[in-house]
Amino acid sequence: MDDKHIVAVIDFGSQYTRLIVRRVRELGFNAKLYALEDLDQIADPGAIILSGGPKSTSDADAPDIDYNWLTSFNVPVLGVCYGMQLLNIKHGGTVKPGNKKEYGPADLIPCACEGLYQGVSPCSQVWMSHSDTVDRISDDCKVIARNKEGVPVSLQWSNQCFGIQFHPEVSHSIEGNTILRNFLAEADHLAPFDIGDFKNRMIREIRERVGDREVVCGVSGGVDSTVLAVLLHEAGINSRAIFVDNGLLRKNEAEEVRANFDRVGVKIEMVDASEQFLSALAGVTEPEKKRKIIGELFVEVFQQAVGTADMLAQGTLYPDVIESASNSKSKASTIKTHHNRVGKILELQAQGKVLEPLAELFKDEVRELGVSLGIPHDILWRHPFPGPGLAVRCPGAVTKERLDIIRECDAIFIGKLKEHGWYHKIWQAYAGLIPVKTVGVKGDERSYEFATNLRAIVSEDAMTADWVELPYSLLREISNAILNQVKGINRVLYDISTKPPASIEWE
Ligand code: XMP
């Protein structure tokens, strides 16, 4: 992608960094995240944002940045949290450990309703997440906002250089977007973010990169791989779409996927490898091991199906790239290995054989791209489904019997959500298995069966999630249907865990 006049977001390791990129794009400008190791890729930025991070500026291994390099571009710079503390030090100020870690909502009181705080309320809720605070500031530094206790939480060193202690990118910072917009207004000629342009550029780049080679892509029926397959089709290159049934799919999924691809005019090849996957998973209970086995076997099965194709295309998204630390060099810690980032894929990548055209996009942007490619709404708004499939919803051993139980519970749950108009209000929902047998009564008989967990969440890009307050009457209807119809289940639980600390999937 052409990165001229982009907003360069430099990653100091905060869990929220990629949200900054997202917010900037929502405001209509192109933004990209850079690891500290990749700063040489920044050539002609329009503005620079230094993210927050988990370190203290006084740590021996605190990430640093060359201030001369930073100012050499002569563009607006915004330091967020750690980024602000670093800027303060660079300007000759000091940072001290706070009395306690401040995490959560706080009041922001702008000193004047101008500049960064143009149009911001006199007292505005922002989200704090830090332990250090600025101490001394340099003579050229002006305090432009304080918290309720009078502590400086926003600094300005020049008409191009700003700092904020809080996180404007987090939705709990009520006027965060206004503050970011005000910052971006300081920049000249920022590159716009427009999905139609993006699509045309992507198609051009795909054609250039692929030439007359054959590209194969794996499709799952999910939004990302469907958009990818249609994009490759639209680019008019020599491509094949392969669907691997890994035996970890939801009820009737293979048939639905085939029907959906018929609707978008892309021919797919189906490979039934369910037995191979289930035997490779036999007896494996450790979640990361399951993920690795599924990821590696997928590549193997896929390679067999592919034969001699020259390149592999994947629907990897921006968050996947950032979350798998093995690839992103991100300072954020790895939570789970993403299946697009297992060893074999990385090997292919090193040989330049992996094409990931969506790797700069967030999920909602992929959906927007899908709309511009003419993909029907119901396909684009399907709930996400993880690559390792039902295996990550089946703690402990993965067997066909257990998967069948999940399939039945899930089909009832999702069917009821659709029937009652809840499906599209929810970001993701599923039923999983709790492999613990408990005692119950079915008919006149004692039962000793597993439980199912129902999960329904709302989220923005799956980084954080909140459980959905489904009506009791609906939960009752779903529970009754599952208890009456699914053999092997005598207990239904609704998961009321937020992410963090819980993740969306159980494994
Ligand atoms: P977690 O469980 O990490 O899930 O909160 C976040 C989102 O990612 C999906 N997920 C995956 N998707 N491959 C995928 O394609 C994976 O390995 C994977 N693991 C989790 C999950 O369904 C949720 O939407």
Residues whose N, C-alpha, C, O or C-beta is under 5 A from the ligand:
A	BS01	XMP	T337 H338 H339 P384 F385 P386 G387 P388 A462 S503 I504 E505
